[in-house]
């Protein structure tokens, strides 16, 4: 009997169907070992020796594998055919070797296949090989680098920059790309320009549009018509002109089909066409691959197997006909152009192209499959054939020249099946003329101007990145690998360094501050060129052209002293340096030339960057006498506030109601600030969905200051029902019970009947009654109690919980990398501590396992030194 080990149970189930009874197919559920998140996992002073530790939550899977391997004649490691799959196979092999007597007599071999079909799997079984040492070395280099950066750089951030969570070798560079685009947008100065167009009609009555290209003997550049007077004069000259067609130029054009999908292009097109995030695209693609519907989805190769090409051509002939304008005489072959392409397997394609879209694959799987099928089929179709026409029209008075252009698709070719989307619209209508269709026009004809218009335009800043355009930018720069982009972008969101609005990345305050810190103190390690060059060196390791220890040594000899240097800098000095570095962003020049750092409240203090427990903010140098504060990077109307904005007077008290900016955002206040030690005047934060920006919003401000609002008395209990806005949003309250409201406006609009119904629904569905915080990560079941341990984001940082006990993640450790055993130990240690106000017990009580599900605690795994 042979044991086949793969990563996922779905893949194991599919493969099991194709192999006979002489095989047992088991899943490892991904990686079985990793570097433990503690100091010394990579011994930088001992040749970068790496200490691997088994995942605590893999005990059940490893026992199942061990039990079957003991009875096996031979072990076959059939993990994915990429660098990560090779690493999983190596970890499994090292674990088997490390357990005395476990390796079967027949030994262990490695097989790979690019698709989970019977033909591919049986063929792979006939071509066993050894684990690829070069790919494993590349994996070890990457993992060690990520560990060294994360384990050394993240603690520097925690100590010097309150609120920062983590930094990463590629993650921080991707964040910088987002922040750099934000800076471009903020510093962009738009320019006005005008265009003039004429509507014309031929003698036969056909109409078309032409644009002014020359005026008063000068060819017009983009900004030559920069103000309305000149534009209107040009429009008048065009409207009065008598034009003759002086030239007609017609050129044939072709557009070739796109190559089949790679990981990167699939993520981009799924984002544009289907609205999928990169991580969701990869999850769906993984499912399609494991079900045997598509080839392996982590690849930067565009080549396709010969039998697949022949099958595609047969499908094209059957579905679209076999003419030369549909099916080219010879098959198309594509070559990879990506820099340093290493996992250059086949492109992503259906395993069976006769399985058309809609053939039993539904939901998101069906949508993504259809996209892959169309792209593959289109890649083997004929080029689109077009005819492009350009017509010049000259004014008899010589004042103006017009040009009309357009194109006609003569034969759509591959466009009948697939058209690649553009992530961003053409700037200022570029290429718009090419989409127009012109009537038949001949030289010497004199069409009549029926109307003319002058249109005002303004240049626009570059658009913020979408997932598709950010993935494309990372690939262009040679940063990271396509297979890692999904997890990188998700990490940026999880760390709250960025937010998504209308499918675009916006840099958050934390992200901007972290990027500024890294640019100021670790500029080399977040530079595009350095990161891309390091990626190139890692690819050389994969190819066997460079020793991975050389890469690690070269990196560490500069990085280590730099981290030690920055650790010696006082946090106050870091704040001063960041204040100077971020000055153009925090204190941009004012139009009136006044000092942008002058405090708008006291008029004498200087504004500067400060950091506190909850992050960065801007405050006055005259604190505590002046308590002016402003959020870091605060946008909107208050970004350049000149101080409190009086909205009006409260008709009841006669006191002024003012709009103010604080370190936690905008708020409204009733009355003036008192002396130090006096009670604070009534204040109310401004919800994001209820803007208060001027005098016309006095009523809104008074409503906010009047909260909580009493809706009425509950008809059953007689207790009051109140509506208000809290830390987590708008809500209803009654006798200690709560119900969420969907908008702040509902706080003031909800009536008694609706309030009673909402409270009843919340009581009947407590899981939906509040917006429960989402776990950052499920670590795994507690080895003794069986309760699931989760990593949560708390007010004072990440913490672990098993539903009963909460334990803080120790400073200097990354909660996302904690092993199950380490997490369980923290939970147990916290559970053994006395509650506040109680005496410490002489001996901590042992945590008892449930009576029916008690299981022996797995033995601690030994670190394996490699």
C-alpha positions in Angstrom: 0.0 0.0 0.0 1.2 3.5 -0.8 0.3 6.7 1.1 -0.3 9.9 -0.9 -0.2 13.1 1.1 -1.7 16.4 -0.3 -2.6 19.7 1.4 -6.4 19.8 1.5 -9.2 17.3 2.1 -11.0 18.5 -1.0 -8.0 17.7 -3.1 -7.5 14.4 -1.4 -11.2 13.4 -2.0 -10.8 14.2 -5.8 -7.6 12.4 -6.2 -8.9 9.4 -4.2 -11.4 8.8 -7.0 -8.7 8.3 -9.6 -6.3 6.0 -7.7 -7.0 2.3 -7.0 -7.5 0.6 -3.6 -3.7 0.3 -3.3 -3.5 4.0 -2.3 -4.6 5.9 0.8 -4.8 9.7 0.2 -4.5 11.9 3.2 -4.5 15.7 3.7 -2.0 17.6 5.8 -4.3 20.7 6.0 -1.5 22.9 4.7 1.8 23.5 6.5 2.6 21.2 9.4 5.6 23.2 10.8 6.7 26.9 11.0 9.1 29.1 12.8 7.8 29.7 16.3 7.1 33.4 17.1 9.9 33.8 19.6 13.4 35.0 19.8 16.0 32.5 18.5 13.9 30.8 15.8 16.5 31.9 13.3 20.0 31.9 14.8 21.7 34.8 13.0 25.0 34.1 14.8 24.9 30.4 13.9 24.7 30.3 10.1 21.0 31.2 10.2 20.0 27.9 11.6 16.2 27.7 11.6 14.3 25.9 14.4 11.0 24.6 13.2 8.0 23.7 15.4 5.0 21.5 14.6 1.7 23.3 14.7 -0.2 22.3 17.8 -3.5 22.2 16.0 -2.2 19.6 13.5 -1.8 16.8 16.1 -4.9 15.0 14.8 -3.9 15.1 11.1 -0.3 14.1 11.9 -1.5 11.1 14.0 -3.7 10.0 11.1 -0.8 10.3 8.7 1.6 8.5 11.1 -0.8 5.6 11.6 -1.1 5.0 7.8 2.6 5.6 7.0 3.5 2.9 9.5 1.6 0.4 7.4 2.7 1.8 4.0 5.3 0.5 1.6 6.0 3.9 0.1 5.1 7.6 0.7 4.2 9.9 -2.1 4.3 13.7 -1.4 1.8 15.2 -3.9 1.5 18.8 -2.7 1.0 21.7 -5.0 3.5 22.2 -7.9 4.9 25.6 -6.7 7.5 26.9 -4.2 5.1 26.7 -1.3 3.9 23.2 -2.2 7.6 22.1 -2.4 8.1 23.5 1.1 5.1 21.6 2.5 6.5 18.4 1.0 9.9 19.1 2.5 8.4 19.7 6.0 6.4 16.5 5.8 9.5 14.6 4.7 11.6 16.1 7.5 8.9 15.2 10.0 8.7 11.6 8.8 12.5 11.3 8.9 12.6 12.7 12.4 10.2 10.1 13.8 12.1 6.9 14.6 10.9 4.0 12.5 8.3 5.9 10.6 9.9 6.0 7.2 8.7 3.0 5.2 11.1 0.7 3.4 10.1 2.0 0.0 11.1 5.6 1.1 9.3 8.8 0.0 9.2 10.5 -3.4 7.7 13.7 -4.7 5.2 14.0 -7.6 3.6 17.1 -9.1 0.7 17.6 -11.5 -0.7 20.8 -13.0 -4.3 19.6 -13.0 -6.4 17.2 -10.9 -7.6 14.9 -13.7 -7.2 11.2 -13.9 -4.8 11.4 -16.9 -2.6 14.0 -15.2 -2.4 12.2 -11.9 -1.7 8.8 -13.3 1.0 10.3 -15.5 2.6 12.1 -12.5 2.7 8.8 -10.5 4.9 7.4 -13.2 7.4 10.3 -12.9 8.4 10.4 -9.2 11.4 12.6 -8.2 13.2 13.9 -5.1 12.1 17.1 -3.3 13.6 20.1 -5.1 16.4 21.5 -2.8 16.6 24.8 -4.7 12.9 25.5 -4.3 13.2 24.6 -0.6 16.2 26.9 -0.1 14.2 29.7 -1.7 11.3 29.1 0.7 13.7 29.0 3.7 15.2 32.3 2.6 11.9 33.9 2.2 10.6 32.6 5.5 13.7 33.6 7.3 13.6 37.1 5.8 10.0 37.6 6.7 10.7 36.4 10.3 13.8 38.6 10.7 11.9 41.7 9.4 8.7 41.1 11.3 10.3 40.0 14.5 12.8 42.8 14.6 11.0 45.7 12.9 7.5 45.2 14.4 8.8 45.7 18.0 10.6 48.9 16.9 7.2 50.1 15.7 5.4 49.2 18.9 7.9 51.0 21.1 8.4 54.1 19.0 5.0 54.5 17.3 1.9 54.0 19.5 -0.9 52.3 17.6 1.3 50.7 14.9 0.8 46.9 14.6 3.3 45.4 12.3 5.6 45.8 9.4 6.6 43.3 6.7 9.1 42.9 4.0 6.6 43.2 1.1 3.6 44.4 3.1 5.2 47.7 4.0 6.2 48.4 0.4 2.7 47.7 -0.8 1.4 50.1 1.8 3.9 52.7 0.6 2.5 52.5 -2.9 -0.9 53.3 -1.6 0.4 56.1 0.6 2.5 57.6 -2.3 -0.6 57.7 -4.5 -2.5 59.5 -1.7 0.3 62.1 -1.6 0.1 62.5 -5.4 -3.6 63.2 -5.1 -3.2 65.7 -2.3 -0.4 67.7 -4.0 -2.1 67.6 -7.4 -3.0 71.1 -8.8 -5.6 70.9 -11.4 -5.4 73.0 -14.6 -8.2 74.4 -16.6 -8.4 73.8 -20.4 -11.1 73.9 -23.1 -12.0 71.9 -26.2 -14.1 73.0 -29.1 -16.2 70.6 -31.1 -18.4 71.0 -34.1 -21.4 68.9 -35.3 -21.5 68.6 -39.1 -23.9 67.2 -41.6 -23.1 65.9 -45.1 -25.1 66.6 -48.2 -26.7 63.2 -47.8 -27.8 64.2 -44.3 -25.4 62.0 -42.3 -24.0 63.7 -39.2 -20.7 63.4 -37.4 -18.5 65.3 -34.9 -15.1 66.9 -35.4 -12.7 68.5 -32.9 -10.8 71.8 -33.4 -7.0 70.9 -33.9 -5.6 74.2 -35.4 -6.7 77.7 -34.8 -5.3 81.0 -36.2 -2.5 79.1 -37.9 -1.3 77.3 -34.7 -1.7 73.6 -33.7 -3.5 73.5 -30.4 -1.9 71.7 -27.5 -3.9 70.6 -24.5 -3.6 73.9 -22.6 -3.6 76.4 -25.4 -7.2 77.2 -24.8 -6.9 77.8 -21.1 -9.7 80.3 -20.4 -13.3 80.9 -21.4 -12.8 84.1 -23.6 -10.4 82.4 -26.1 -12.5 79.2 -26.1 -15.7 81.1 -27.0 -13.9 83.0 -29.7 -12.6 79.8 -31.2 -16.1 78.3 -31.0 -17.5 81.3 -32.8 -14.9 80.9 -35.6 -15.8 77.3 -36.0 -19.5 78.0 -36.0 -19.1 80.6 -38.8 -16.6 78.6 -40.8 -17.1 77.0 -44.2 -15.3 73.7 -44.2 -14.1 71.4 -46.9 -12.8 67.9 -46.4 -9.1 68.2 -47.3 -7.9 64.7 -46.5 -9.4 61.3 -45.8 -7.1 58.7 -44.4 -8.2 55.1 -43.9 -5.9 52.5 -42.4 -6.5 48.8 -41.5 -5.8 47.8 -38.0 -5.8 44.6 -36.0 -6.0 43.7 -32.3 -4.6 40.5 -31.1 -6.1 38.3 -28.4 -4.8 38.4 -24.9 -2.8 35.4 -23.5 -4.5 33.0 -21.1 -4.7 34.0 -17.4 -1.8 34.0 -15.0 -2.4 34.5 -11.2 -2.0 38.2 -11.5 -4.1 38.8 -14.6 -6.9 36.5 -13.2 -7.0 38.6 -10.0 -7.1 41.8 -12.0 -9.9 40.8 -14.3 -11.9 39.1 -11.5 -11.8 42.4 -9.7 -12.8 44.4 -12.7 -15.5 42.2 -14.1 -16.8 40.3 -11.1 -16.0 42.6 -8.2 -14.0 39.9 -6.4 -11.2 40.7 -4.0 -7.9 39.1 -4.7 -8.2 36.7 -1.7 -11.8 35.7 -2.8 -10.6 35.1 -6.3 -7.9 32.7 -5.0 -10.3 30.9 -2.7 -12.7 30.3 -5.6 -9.9 29.3 -8.0 -8.6 26.9 -5.3 -12.0 25.3 -5.2 -12.2 25.0 -9.0 -8.7 23.4 -9.0 -9.4 20.9 -6.3 -12.7 19.9 -8.1 -10.6 19.2 -11.2 -12.2 22.0 -13.3 -9.1 24.2 -13.9 -5.3 23.8 -13.9 -3.2 25.1 -11.0 -4.0 28.7 -10.2 -0.7 29.9 -8.9 1.4 30.5 -12.0 3.1 33.3 -14.0 3.3 31.2 -17.1 1.1 31.8 -20.2 1.9 28.7 -22.2 -0.7 26.0 -22.7 -0.3 22.3 -23.4 -0.6 21.2 -27.0 -3.6 18.9 -26.4 -5.5 21.8 -24.7 -4.8 24.1 -27.7 -6.2 21.4 -30.0 -9.2 21.0 -27.9 -9.8 24.8 -27.8 -9.6 25.0 -31.6 -12.1 22.2 -31.9 -14.5 24.1 -29.5 -14.1 27.3 -31.5 -14.8 25.6 -34.8 -17.9 23.9 -33.2 -19.3 27.0 -31.5 -18.2 29.9 -33.7 -17.4 28.4 -37.1 -14.1 27.7 -38.7 -13.5 30.6 -41.1 -10.2 32.5 -41.2 -11.9 35.5 -39.4 -12.7 33.3 -36.4 -10.1 30.5 -36.3 -6.5 31.3 -37.4 -4.7 28.7 -39.7 -2.1 28.0 -37.1 -2.4 27.6 -33.3 -1.2 30.5 -31.1 1.7 30.0 -28.7 2.5 32.4 -25.9 5.7 33.0 -24.0 6.1 34.4 -20.5 7.3 38.0 -20.4 7.1 38.3 -16.6 10.5 39.2 -15.0 12.1 36.3 -13.2 9.1 33.9 -13.8 9.8 30.9 -11.7 6.6 29.0 -11.2 6.2 29.0 -15.0 3.7 26.1 -15.3 0.8 26.2 -17.7 -1.5 29.2 -17.7 -4.7 29.0 -15.8 -7.2 27.2 -18.1 -10.1 24.7 -17.9 -9.0 21.1 -17.7 -11.8 20.2 -20.2 -12.8 23.0 -22.6 -15.8 21.1 -23.8 -17.3 21.9 -20.4 -18.9 25.2 -21.3 -19.9 27.8 -18.8 -23.1 26.8 -17.0 -22.4 23.1 -17.2 -23.0 22.2 -13.6 -20.8 24.9 -12.0 -22.8 27.6 -10.2 -22.4 30.6 -7.9 -19.0 32.4 -7.7 -17.3 29.2 -8.9 -19.4 29.3 -12.1 -18.7 33.0 -12.7 -14.9 32.6 -12.3 -14.9 29.4 -14.4 -16.8 31.3 -17.2 -14.2 34.0 -17.1 -11.3 31.5 -17.4 -13.1 29.6 -20.1 -13.7 32.7 -22.3 -10.2 34.0 -21.9 -8.7 30.6 -22.9 -11.0 30.2 -25.9 -10.4 33.8 -27.0 -6.6 33.3 -26.8 -6.8 30.8 -29.7 -9.2 32.9 -31.9 -8.4 35.2 -34.8 -7.4 38.8 -34.3 -10.0 41.5 -34.5 -9.9 43.4 -37.8 -10.8 47.1 -37.9 -10.7 50.1 -40.1 -9.6 53.4 -38.7 -10.5 56.6 -40.5 -9.2 60.1 -39.9 -10.7 63.1 -41.8 -9.3 66.6 -41.8 -11.6 69.6 -42.6 -10.2 73.0 -43.5 -11.9 76.4 -43.1 -12.0 78.5 -46.3 -10.9 81.5 -44.2 -8.0 79.6 -42.9 -8.9 80.3 -39.3 -9.6 76.7 -38.2 -8.9 73.1 -39.0 -11.1 70.2 -37.6 -10.4 66.5 -37.4 -12.9 63.7 -37.1 -11.8 60.1 -36.4 -13.4 56.8 -35.8 -13.2 53.1 -36.4 -15.2 50.3 -37.7 -14.9 46.7 -36.6 -14.9 44.6 -39.8 -14.5 41.2 -38.2 -14.7 40.9 -34.4 -12.5 37.7 -34.1 -11.8 37.1 -30.5 -13.8 40.2 -29.4 -16.9 38.1 -30.0 -16.0 36.1 -26.9 -13.8 38.2 -24.6 -12.8 41.9 -24.1 -10.4 42.9 -21.4 -11.6 45.6 -19.1 -9.7 48.8 -18.2 -9.3 49.5 -14.6 -9.5 53.2 -15.0 -11.5 55.3 -17.5 -9.5 57.1 -20.2 -8.2 60.4 -18.9 -10.2 63.4 -20.2 -11.9 61.4 -22.9 -8.8 60.1 -24.6 -9.5 57.5 -27.2 -13.1 58.7 -27.3 -12.8 59.5 -31.0 -11.7 55.9 -31.7 -15.1 54.6 -30.5 -17.0 56.7 -32.9 -18.3 55.5 -36.3 -18.0 57.9 -39.2 -20.3 58.1 -42.2 -18.9 57.7 -45.7 -16.9 60.9 -46.4 -15.0 61.8 -49.5 -12.3 64.4 -50.2 -13.6 67.8 -51.5 -17.0 67.4 -49.9 -18.3 70.4 -48.0 -20.3 69.4 -44.9 -22.2 72.1 -43.1 -21.6 73.1 -39.4 -24.9 72.6 -37.6 -23.7 73.5 -34.1 -20.5 74.2 -32.2 -19.6 74.1 -28.6 -16.8 74.9 -26.2 -16.4 72.6 -23.2 -14.5 73.3 -20.0 -12.3 70.6 -18.5 -10.0 70.3 -15.6 -7.1 67.9 -15.3 -7.7 65.2 -12.7 -5.3 63.6 -10.2 -4.3 60.0 -10.7 -7.0 57.6 -9.4 -6.5 55.7 -6.2 -5.6 52.1 -6.6 -8.1 49.4 -6.9 -7.2 45.8 -6.1 -6.6 45.2 -9.8 -4.4 48.2 -10.4 -2.4 47.7 -7.2 -1.7 44.1 -8.1 -0.7 45.3 -11.6 1.6 47.9 -10.1 3.3 45.4 -7.7 3.9 43.1 -10.7 5.3 45.9 -12.8 7.7 46.8 -10.0 8.7 43.2 -9.5 7.7 43.3 -5.8 6.4 40.1 -4.2 5.0 37.1 -6.1 1.6 36.8 -7.6 0.7 34.0 -5.3 1.2 36.3 -2.3 -0.6 39.4 -3.4 -4.0 38.3 -2.0 -2.7 37.8 1.5 -0.6 41.0 1.4 -3.6 43.1 0.5 -5.8 41.4 3.1 -3.1 42.1 5.8 -3.2 45.8 5.0 -7.0 45.8 5.5 -6.8 43.7 8.7 -4.2 46.0 10.2 -6.5 49.0 9.4 -3.6 50.6 7.5 -6.0 51.1 4.6 -9.7 51.1 4.0 -11.8 50.3 0.9 -14.3 52.8 -0.5 -16.0 52.1 -3.8 -13.4 49.4 -4.4 -10.5 51.8 -4.0 -7.7 51.8 -1.4 -7.6 54.8 0.9 -4.6 55.2 3.2 -5.7 55.4 6.8 -4.0 57.5 9.5 -2.1 54.4 10.9 -0.9 53.5 7.4 0.4 56.9 6.7 2.2 57.2 10.0 3.8 53.8 9.7 4.9 54.6 6.1 6.4 57.9 7.3 8.3 56.2 10.1 9.7 53.5 7.8 10.6 56.1 5.1 12.4 58.2 7.7 14.3 55.5 9.5 14.3 52.4 7.2 14.2 54.1 3.8 16.3 51.4 2.1 14.0 48.6 3.2 10.8 50.2 1.8 12.3 51.3 -1.4 10.9 49.8 -4.6 14.3 49.1 -6.1 15.7 47.3 -3.1 12.6 45.1 -2.6 12.6 44.2 -6.3 16.3 43.4 -6.3 15.8 41.2 -3.2 13.0 39.4 -5.1 15.4 38.8 -8.0 18.0 37.3 -5.7 15.4 35.0 -4.2 14.4 33.9 -7.7 18.1 33.2 -8.4 18.1 30.9 -5.3 15.1 29.0 -6.8 17.0 28.6 -10.0 20.0 27.2 -8.1 22.3 30.1 -9.1 22.7 31.6 -5.6 23.1 30.2 -2.1 20.3 31.2 0.2 22.7 31.8 3.1 24.4 34.5 1.1 21.2 36.3 0.6 20.4 36.1 4.4 23.9 37.2 5.4 23.9 40.2 3.0 20.5 41.4 4.3 21.2 40.9 8.0 24.6 42.6 8.1 22.9 46.0 7.3 19.5 45.4 8.7 20.5 44.3 12.2 22.6 47.4 13.1 19.9 49.7 11.7 17.2 48.3 14.0 19.6 48.6 17.0 20.3 52.2 16.0 16.6 53.1 15.8 15.8 51.4 19.1 18.2 53.8 20.9 16.3 56.8 19.7 13.9 58.3 22.2 10.2 58.2 21.3 10.0 62.0 21.7 12.8 62.4 19.2 11.0 60.1 16.8 7.9 62.4 17.1 9.9 65.5 16.4 11.5 63.8 13.3 8.1 62.7 12.0 6.6 66.2 12.6 9.3 67.6 10.3 9.0 64.8 7.8 5.2 65.1 7.6 5.0 68.9 7.7 3.9 69.3 4.1 1.0 66.9 4.7 0.0 68.1 8.2 0.6 71.8 7.7 0.2 72.7 4.0 0.7 76.3 2.9 -2.3 78.5 3.2 -3.7 80.6 0.3 -3.3 83.8 2.3 0.3 83.1 3.2 -0.3 82.9 6.9 1.6 80.5 9.1 0.0 77.1 8.8 1.3 76.0 12.2 -0.2 79.0 14.1 -2.8 77.7 16.6 -6.3 78.8 15.5 -7.6 78.8 19.1 -5.1 80.8 21.1 -3.4 82.6 18.2 0.1 82.3 19.8 0.9 78.6 20.1 2.5 76.4 17.4 0.9 73.3 16.2 2.9 70.1 16.1 2.6 66.3 15.9 2.1 64.4 19.2 1.7 60.7 19.9 -0.3 59.1 22.6 -1.8 55.8 23.7 -4.4 56.0 21.0 -2.2 57.1 18.1 -1.0 60.4 16.6 -2.7 63.8 16.8 -1.9 67.5 16.3 -2.0 69.8 19.3 -1.0 73.3 20.4 2.4 74.0 22.1 0.6 76.1 24.7 -1.0 73.0 26.3 -2.5 72.8 28.9 -3.5 76.4 28.8 -4.7 75.9 25.2 -6.4 72.5 24.6 -6.7 72.7 20.8 -6.3 69.3 19.2 -6.9 67.8 15.8 -6.8 64.3 14.4 -3.8 63.2 12.5 -4.6 63.5 8.8 -8.1 64.7 9.5 -10.0 65.4 6.3 -13.1 67.3 5.4 -14.2 70.8 6.3 -12.2 70.9 9.6 -8.8 70.0 8.2 -7.9 73.7 7.9 -10.2 74.9 10.6 -9.5 78.3 12.0 -10.9 77.2 15.4 -14.4 76.7 16.7 -17.1 77.5 14.2 -20.2 79.0 15.8 -23.3 77.5 14.3 -25.7 79.7 16.3 -27.3 80.1 19.7 -29.3 77.5 21.6 -32.8 79.1 21.8 -33.4 77.5 25.3 -30.2 78.6 27.1 -29.0 81.3 24.8 -25.5 79.7 24.8 -23.5 79.4 21.6 -23.4 76.1 19.8 -20.0 75.5 18.1 -18.4 73.0 15.7 -15.0 71.9 16.9 -12.1 69.5 16.0 -10.7 67.2 18.6 -8.1 64.4 18.6 -11.0 61.9 18.2 -12.7 63.8 15.4 -15.3 66.5 14.9 -17.8 67.4 17.7 -20.3 70.0 18.6 -20.3 71.9 22.0 -22.8 73.9 23.9 -21.3 76.9 25.6 -17.7 77.9 26.1 -14.8 76.1 27.8 -14.5 76.9 31.5 -11.4 77.4 33.6 -9.1 74.4 34.4 -10.9 72.1 36.8 -14.4 73.3 35.8 -16.9 70.7 34.5 -16.7 70.3 30.7 -19.6 71.8 28.7 -22.0 69.5 27.0 -20.5 67.9 23.9 -21.6 65.4 21.2 -19.5 63.6 18.6 -20.6 63.9 15.0 -21.6 60.7 13.2 -20.1 60.1 9.8 -23.6 59.9 8.3 -24.8 63.2 9.8 -22.4 65.9 8.6 -22.4 69.2 10.5 -20.4 71.8 8.5 -22.1 75.2 8.7 -24.8 77.4 10.2 -27.6 75.6 8.3 -26.8 72.6 10.5 -27.6 74.2 13.9 -30.8 72.1 14.3 -28.7 68.9 13.7 -26.2 70.0 16.3 -28.9 70.7 18.8 -30.4 67.3 18.2 -27.1 65.6 18.8 -26.6 67.6 22.0 -30.1 66.6 23.3 -29.4 62.9 23.2 -30.4 60.5 24.5 -33.9 60.9 23.1 -36.9 59.3 24.9 -39.1 57.5 22.3 -41.8 56.7 24.9 -42.8 54.2 27.5 -42.8 50.6 26.6 -46.5 49.4 26.4 -45.7 46.2 28.4 -43.2 47.3 31.0 -44.0 50.9 31.4 -40.2 51.6 31.3 -38.8 54.3 28.9 -37.3 53.4 25.6 -34.5 55.7 24.6 -32.6 56.3 21.4 -29.0 57.5 21.2 -25.6 57.2 19.4 -22.8 55.3 21.2 -19.3 54.2 20.5 -20.5 51.5 18.2 -23.3 53.5 16.4 -26.9 54.3 16.8 -29.1 52.1 19.1 -32.3 51.7 21.2 -32.2 51.0 24.9 -34.9 49.6 27.2 -34.5 48.1 30.7 -30.9 47.1 30.0 -31.6 45.6 26.6 -30.4 47.1 23.3 -31.2 47.0 19.6 -29.1 48.4 16.8 -30.3 51.1 14.4 -29.1 51.2 10.8 -28.5 55.0 10.6 -28.1 58.0 12.9 -31.2 59.5 11.4 -33.2 56.7 12.8 -32.3 57.9 16.3 -34.5 60.9 15.8 -37.2 59.3 13.5 -38.0 55.9 15.1 -41.5 55.8 16.6 -42.9 53.7 19.4 -44.2 50.8 17.2 -41.0 50.5 15.3 -38.9 50.7 18.5 -40.9 48.0 20.2 -40.6 45.7 17.1 -36.8 46.3 16.9 -36.3 45.5 20.6 -38.3 42.4 20.3 -36.4 41.2 17.2 -33.1 41.9 19.0 -34.2 39.9 22.0 -35.3 37.0 19.7 -32.0 37.1 17.7 -29.3 38.1 20.1 -26.6 37.1 17.7 -27.7 39.9 15.3 -28.6 42.4 17.9 -25.1 43.9 18.0 -22.2 44.1 15.7 -20.0 41.5 17.4 -16.3 42.0 16.8 -14.8 39.8 14.2 -11.9 37.5 15.1 -8.6 38.4 13.5 -7.7 34.7 13.6 -9.0 31.4 14.9 -5.9 29.9 16.6 -7.5 26.5 17.3 -9.2 24.4 20.0 -7.8 24.5 23.5 -5.9 21.2 24.0 -7.7 20.5 27.3 -11.1 22.4 27.4 -11.7 22.1 23.6 -12.9 25.8 23.5 -11.9 27.6 20.3 -9.2 30.2 21.0 -9.5 33.3 18.9 -7.3 36.4 18.4 -9.3 39.6 18.8 -8.5 43.3 18.3 -9.1 45.2 21.6 -9.0 48.8 22.6 -5.5 48.4 24.1 -4.2 45.9 21.5 -4.7 42.3 20.4 -5.8 39.7 22.9 -6.7 36.0 23.0 -10.0 34.6 24.2 -11.5 31.2 24.6 -15.0 32.6 25.3 -14.3 32.6 29.1 -10.9 34.0 29.7 -9.1 36.9 27.9 -5.3 37.1 27.8 -3.3 40.0 26.3 -0.8 39.2 23.6 2.6 39.9 25.2 4.5 42.9 23.9 7.1 42.0 21.3 5.0 39.0 20.0 2.9 38.8 16.8 -0.5 37.4 17.7 -1.0 36.4 14.1 1.9 34.0 14.4 1.3 32.5 17.8 1.1 28.7 17.9 -1.8 27.0 19.5 0.3 25.8 22.4 1.6 29.3 23.1 -1.9 30.7 23.0 -3.3 28.0 25.3 -0.5 28.7 27.8 -1.3 32.4 27.8 -5.0 31.6 28.4 -4.2 29.2 31.2 -1.8 31.6 32.9 -4.4 34.4 32.8 -7.1 32.0 34.1 -4.9 31.1 37.1 -4.5 34.8 38.1 -6.9 36.0 40.8 -9.7 38.5 39.8 -9.2 42.1 40.9 -10.1 42.5 44.6 -9.6 38.8 45.4 -6.6 37.1 47.1 -4.3 35.1 45.0 -4.9 31.3 45.6 -2.1 29.3 46.9 -2.3 27.0 43.9 -4.0 27.7 40.6 -6.8 25.2 39.9 -6.4 23.0 37.0 -8.6 23.5 34.0 -10.9 20.5 33.6 -11.8 18.9 30.4 -15.5 18.3 29.6 -16.6 14.9 30.9 -17.8 13.5 27.6 -15.2 14.9 25.3 -12.1 14.7 27.4 -9.0 14.0 25.4 -5.4 13.4 26.4 -3.3 16.5 26.1 -0.9 16.0 23.1 2.7 15.8 24.0 4.8 18.9 23.4 6.5 18.7 20.1 10.3 19.0 19.9 11.9 21.8 17.9 13.7 20.4 14.9 16.9 22.2 14.0 17.7 22.6 10.3 
